Amino acid sequence: VILFAGRIQPLKAPDVVLEAAAHLMAGARHHRTVVAVVGGPSGSGLDRPTALVELATALGISDRVRFVPPVAQDRLALWYAAASIVCVPSHNESFGLVAIEAQACGTPVVAAKVGGLVTAVHDGVTGMLVEGHDPVDYAAAFARVLDQSGLHASMREAAVHHARRFGWDVTAERTLAVYEDAVGQARPLPT
């Protein structure tokens, strides 16, 4: 199962997931692959709310794509945990919350090498970062994670540990350390 979760709009590039999955599914090894798209049209995606359904049909994979409306956070965690890979092919991503949440559930992430995703995904360890948005490159990353002996299992384990670096307690401790360091380096103001 390849999962896309998020707002369905061009900026998030869900079309890349479908096109990459179609490339992957063309091979005999991945004939049982299913794509789940969890989310709803948003922003500029409201201009053509059925665009992804139409794309799945045009690609000949509509019978292997499941479109699911937005779900509550606890249900989303179940989707993350059930997926083999979560794909985040965004053209821009300030933080990469979907990538962190997926990894916290033990799911490797294949993501665009942009913005906060570069920090959110430990390339080659918790998932794969892909330069650009060519679906063929994403399909190759999917295949590598799924097919390379032991890689998927090691990424699942590493993903959980990596995601812990982004918890609220860790973030608060790091912020406090920065302030303590700044106070320690402060010079008295001239009188």
N, C-alpha and C positions, 0 to 999 in steps of 0.2 A: 504494500500500500504506500503510495506516494501522496503526501498531504500538502495542500496549500491551505493556509488559514489566514484570514484577514479581509480587509476591505477589497472589494472587487472594483478595481480602477486601473487605468493604464500605468500609473506610477508604480504600482505593486507588481506589474508584469505577470499576472496569472496565465496569460496566453503562452508565455515561455514554458511554463510547467506542462501545459497540454501538448505543445509541440514537441518538447523533449520526451515526454512520455510516449508519444506516438513513435518517435525514433526508437526508443528503447523496446517498445512492444513489437516492433517489426522483426526483432530477432526471436528465434524459437525459444531461447532461454527464458524470456520474460513474457511468455504468452498468457500468464495468469495475473499480470500486474493490473492493479486498479488504482485510479486516481480519485481522491476525495477533495472536493473544494468546499471548505467550510467558511461561509461569510456571505455578505450581500453587497450589491452595488452601492457605491458611495462616490461622492464628488463627481468627477468627470465620467465615472462609470455609469452614472445614471442616464447619460445620453444614449447609451445602447445597452440596456440591462440584460438582453439575451445574447450578447456578443459571444460569450464563452460557450454557451450551449450550441450556438451556430458553428463555432470553431470546432468543437468536439465532433459534431456531425460531419463537417467538411473533412476532418482528419480521419474519419472512419473509426473513431474510438468512443462514440457516444454510449455504447453499451458497457463500457468499462470506466465511465466517469460518473461519479455520484456528486450531485450538487446539494449541499445541505445549508439551510439558512443559518444565520448566526446563532450560536448556542451560548449558554451560561458558562462561566469560567470553569466550574467543576466538571461540566460535560466536555469542555474543550480539552481539559487535561486527559480525559479518557481517549479522545481522538489522537492526541499527541502520543500517548503510550501505545496505542494500537498500530500506529504508523510504522513503516520500516524506515522511511525518510521523510523529513519535513523540508519542503523547498521554499526558500525566501529569495526570489529573483528580482527584488525591487531595484528600480533605477536609482533610488536614493532612500536611505534609511538612517534616521538620526541616531537611534539606539539599537533596535533589533530585539524588541521584547518577545516576539514570536519565536525567534531563534533561542533565546535564553529559556523561555518556558518549555519549548520542545526538549531541549537538552536536560532540563531539570526532570523531565519525565523519562529520560534515558533514550531519547531518539536522536540519531545523528541528523545533521542539517547540511543541506547543499544550498549555498547562498551566493548572491552576487558579492563580489569583492568591492563593496562600496560602504561609505560612512561607518556607522557604528557596528555593522556586521563584521568588519575586520577585527574588532575587539570581541564581539559576541561569540564568534565561531573560531575555535583554535584549529586553523587549517591543517588538515591531514591527521588530526588527533580526535576532534569531536565532530568532524564533518569536513566538507570541502568548500573552499571559496573558488568561485568561477569568475574569471576576468571577462567582462562583457555580458552580452545577453543572447548569444547564439545557442539555440536549442540543442544543436549537435553537441556542444561542449557540456551542457547540462546533462544530456543523455549519457555522455561518457562518464561524468562524475557519478551519476546514479549507478551505472554499471560497475564502476570501480568499487563503490561502497558496498554494493550488494554481492558482487561476485568474487572479490579478492578474499582469499581464504583468511578467516579470522578477523578481517578488518571491521566488519559490521559489529561484531561482538565487542571488540576492543573500543570502538567509538562509542557504543552504548554506555559502557562503563565509564569511560573518560568524560562523557558528556555530563553525567550527573555531578561529578567532582568539579568540573569546570563551571557549571551553573551556580554552584555554591558561592563562587567568588562574587556573585552579583546580588546576594541576599541583603535585606535591609540591615541586619546586624553588622555584616562585613562593611557595607557602605558607610554606615554611621561611624564605625571604628576608624575607617580610613579618612573620613572627613575630619574627625576629631584629631587624628594624628597630624593632618596638614595644619590645622589651626594651632596645635601645640608647638609644632615646628616654627610656624610664623611668629608666634609670641616669643619663643626662645631666641629668635634671630632679630627681634625688634630692637631698635636703638632708641634711647630716650630722645624726645624732642628737645631742640635747643630752647633755652629760656631767654 
